[in-house]
């Protein structure tokens, strides 16, 4: 068995770990991906496990490579050793393939199941809502990597590499039998090709995991502060609880309205609407609607108006005109105590007067902007 280590960018790993497991120490997290010669663990072999994790002060990409199928047990044991020190595992569609495959292999080799008691994050499954949010045609890892601006060095699929590994194994076995050099340029080149695909899968998983930040952001997991009035808008600084990929803040992305300044702060411009709207009152039973004025008045005032010129107010007609500058929010996010201001009673969009803006209103206004983009 060969073990190959590469030191990786700490920040990239930490952002991915936090996106997969918010609030968890990245040292507790391990990302992994496997390469096999088939889909069935009873009729195929495991030849490579790649994983990324923190080791001391370094972030390490470690690849456990089986030179032949006799090394399969060694690979499983080495991976179990790494798993023993971690409480969280992250993977891309591993719930469907990687984990069931490995569990069967551990049983075949009469080894302890290293997945027992581990909290798991299947990045693929968690990102499924993005297919609709970002209008994606495919949720394959390579497709998601392209969204993140990742361009692979590897040009093969896992399926295409099965024959590469079989040819590699054949040359190794023949070389050993003939007592020839098993580290020829051809052999090492084939091994490098196999390792590169797995390495790119693991590295690509980091920015792809970062896409989880979009789901967190759309769900309202961010803080706001420092609003500034400019150009008919309110510019609001935002601090996502989970990092949002920089590549999605540019170009034609749905998140292009988020701007990052030189200091790294994120801002969102929320339009101020200047208009005359309707302020709806809850005590409609105490009001009359005056069609000629398109407004409601209290019953104490309506007593001076002829019966032909007034109607009993309903929830939909109990309003007065309200002129000013407003921020737009979803009605469900309207803070308690603020008046209900809308264009029409059936609308789901509410408006908050500029004078009533608070941190809670700012957050609701940013959320409205986000949801409108999607």
N, C-alpha and C positions, 0 to 999 in steps of 0.2 A: 504494500500500500504506500502511496505517495501522499504527503501533506504539503500543500502549497499555501503560504501566507502572503497577504498584501496589506499594508497599512493604508487605511482609507480616511477620507475627510470626516472628522468627528462631527461637524455641524450638520452635514447631510444626514448622517445616521441618527443623530439626536432628534432632528426635526421629524424624521420618519417614525422613530420610536414614540415620540410624544403624540404624533398624529394617530398612531395605532392604539396607543394606551395613554390617554391624557392623565396627567398627574402621577405617572409611574416613573421611577428612576430608570433612565435608559440602560443602566447596567443590568437591569433585570430582564432585558429583552434580547431575543435572538431571532434573526430572520433566516430562513433557509429555503432551499430549492433542491430537488433531486433530478438525476438523469438515469434513465433505465433503458433496457433493450426491448421493452414492451409494456403493455398496460396491465397484464396479469402478473401478479407477484409469484404465482405458482409456475408460470411458464416463461419467465424472463428474469433478467438479473439486474441488480443495482450496481452501477459502476461509479457514481459520483454524487456526493452531497456537498453543496456549497452553503456556507452560512456566514453571517456577519454579526458581530457582537463586540462589546467592550471587554478588553483584557488589560487590566492595570490602567495606564493612562492612554492606551491606544485603542483605536477602533480597527478591528481585524476582519478581513475577508479571508476565511479559511476554506480550502477545498480538500476534501478527503476523496482520493482517487484510487479505485480498485484496478490494479494492473491486470488482474484476471479475476474470474469469479471466485477463486479461492480466497481472495482478499475481501469478499463481501462482508464476512463476519467482522473483520478488523475495522472496516468502515463503519459498521453499525455500532460497534463498541466505542469507537472514538467519538462518534456523534452523541451517543448516550452520555459520555463523559462531559461533553460540552453542555448538554441539556441539563445536567444535574445541578449546575450552578445558576440556572435561569428559571424564572417563574412565569414568563410570558413568551409565547412563540408567535411569530408573524410570518405570513406566507401568501402566495397568490394562487387562489383556487386549490390550496392544499387540503381543504376539507373534503374535496371530491376525489383527489388522486393521491397526493404525496403522503398524507397522514395514514389513510387506510392501507396504502402500499407498504409503508414502513412498518406499521403495526403487524401486518402479516409476516413480514420478513423477521421481525423480532421473535414472533412465535415460532417460525420455522427454525430459527437458530437457538431456541430455548433461552432467549435473553429477556431481561426485564423490560417492560414497556416504559420508555422514557417520557412519554406524553402524559402519563398519569398525573393528575393534579395541576396541570399547566393551563393557564388561561390563554385562549387562542384568538387571534385576529386574522380572519380571511379577508385580505384587502380586496380581492375580486368581488366577494359577496357584499361587502360594505359599500363598495363604489357603484353598485348596480343603479342606484337612483341617478347617477351622473349621466347615464345613457340618455335619459329624457331631458335632464337639465341642460346638458351640453349638446344635445341632438347628435349623439354619436352613433355611427353605424356598427361599430365593433367594440367589444369590451376586452379584446385580447390585450395582453400586457404590452406588446409592441405598439399597438394603436394608442394606448394611453401614454406610452413613453413619447410618442410623436407630439402629443398635446403639450407635454412638458419640455419640448425642444430637444429631446434626447435622440441622437443618431448613433446607432450601434456600429461597432466594428465587425461583429459577428454577422454572417450572411446566411446561416443555416437555421433550420427548424430542428426541434428535438427529434422528430421522426427521421429526418434526413441523416442525423448523426448516428443512428443505430448501426447502419452499415459501416460507418467510419470506425466505430468502436470495435465492431466484429473484425474488420480488417486489421485494426491495431492489435487486437488480442491474438489474432492468427500469426501476425509477424513476430510478436513477443514469444509465443509458444514455439514457433519454428526456430527462432533465433536461439532460444534456450536449448532446444533439442540438438541443434547443430553447433552449439557452443560458439555462436557468433555474437557480435556486438548488438545488443538490444537497444542501444542508445544512438542508433543511426540518425541521420538528418531527417529521413522520411518518418521514422517512428516518433521522434520528438516533435516533428511538425504536426503529425496527426493528434498527438496528445495535447499540443497547444491549441489546436482547433476545438477539441472537446472541452478543454478547460475554459476557453474564451466564451463559448456559448453560455455556459453555466455562470461564469463571472459576470457577463453582461446581464443575465437574468437577475442576479442578486443586486448588482449596482443599479439597474433600472428600477428595481422594486423600491428604492429609496425615494426618488421624486414621485413615483406613482403613489406611494403611501402618503406623500404630501398632499395629494389631491383630496384626501379625507378632510383637509382643512377647509375645503369648499363647503362640504356638507355641514361641518361645524359652524362655519360662517353664516350660511343660509339659515341655520337653525337659531341664529341670534347669539352665538357664543362669542361675543366681543364686547369691549368696553369703548365708550365714547368720551370725548372731552374737547376743550378748546375750540368752540364754534366761532367762526368769523364770517361776517357779512361781506359778500363780494359779488359784483356783477349779477344782481338779482338772485343770488343763491346764498345758502349757508354752507360754508366749507367746514366739515366736521372731521376731526382726527379720530381714527379708530385703532384699536389694539386687539386683533384677533387672539383668542385663547390658544388657537392652533395656527401655525404659520400657513399663509396662503401662498402657493407657488408664484414666484415673480413672473414667470412666463405667461401667466394668465392675467396679468395686469397690463397687457400691451396688445396691440394689434386689434383683431376682430373678436377677441374673447368676450364672453358675456360679462366678465369682470373688468373690462377695459376702463370703466368709469372710476376705478380706484387708482389713485395716483400715489407714487412713492417719491418722497423728496430725497435730497442728498443725505440727510441724516438717517434715512430709513423709515421715517414716519409715514403712515398711510393716511390718506385723506379721501373723503367722499364729498362731492358737491351735491347738495340737496336743493332742488329748485324751490324758490319762494313764489307762490301763486298769488297774484294780486287780482282780486275779483270781489263781486258781491254774491254771497252764498246765503244759505238758510241755516239759522240757528234753531234747532228743534227743542221744544220744551216738553218735559215729561207729563206735567199736570194738564193734559189736553182736555179733561172733563171740566176744567175751570175756565176754558177759553172758547171763543167763537172765531171762526174763519171768515174773513172779509174778502170775498173774491175781487172786488174792485181795487183793493189795495194789495192783494196777493200777500196777506199776512194775517196772523192771528192776534186777537186782543183779549185781555182778561174780561171775564163776565161782568165785572164792575163797570168797565168801559163800554162793553157791548150793549148795556142797558139803554144807552143813549142813541143806539143805531136801530133803524127800522128792521123789522123781522125779515123783510124781503131782501135786505142787503147783507144778511149774515147767515152763517150755518154753524151748527155745532161742530166744533173742531174734532178731528180724529188725530191719531198719532202721526199720520202722513201730512196733515194740514196745519198742525200746531207749531208754527214757526214764525220768526221775524227775520227781516233782512239783516245780513251781517257783512259789512264791508271791511276790507283790510288786506293784509299780507298773511299768507298761511303756509304752513308746512303740511304735506300730504302724508297720511298714515292709513293703515288698515283700521277699520272701526274696532275690531277685536283687540287692538293694541292701545285704544284710547285710555289714558290714565283716568282713574276714578276721580270724580270731582270736576273734570273739565266739561264744558258744554259740548253737545253733539252738533257739529256743524257739517253739513253735507250739501251737495247740489240737489239731491233728491232723496226722499226717505228710503227708497229701495236700494240705493247705492251701498256698496260695501266699503267704499272709500270715505274716510273722514278727514277733516281739516282742523288744524290747531292754529290759533292766532299767534303771530310772531311774539306778542307780549306774554303768551302763556308757555313759551318754550322752556323745557327743563331737560335734564339729562335723559330722563325716561322718554320724553317726546323725541329728542334727537335720535335715540336708539331706534325708536319706532319708525322715524322718518327714513333712517338708513336702511332698515329692514324692508320698508316699502319700496325703496329704490332697487334693492337687491332683487326682490320678488318680481318687480315689474320687468327687470331685464331677462328673467328666466320665463 
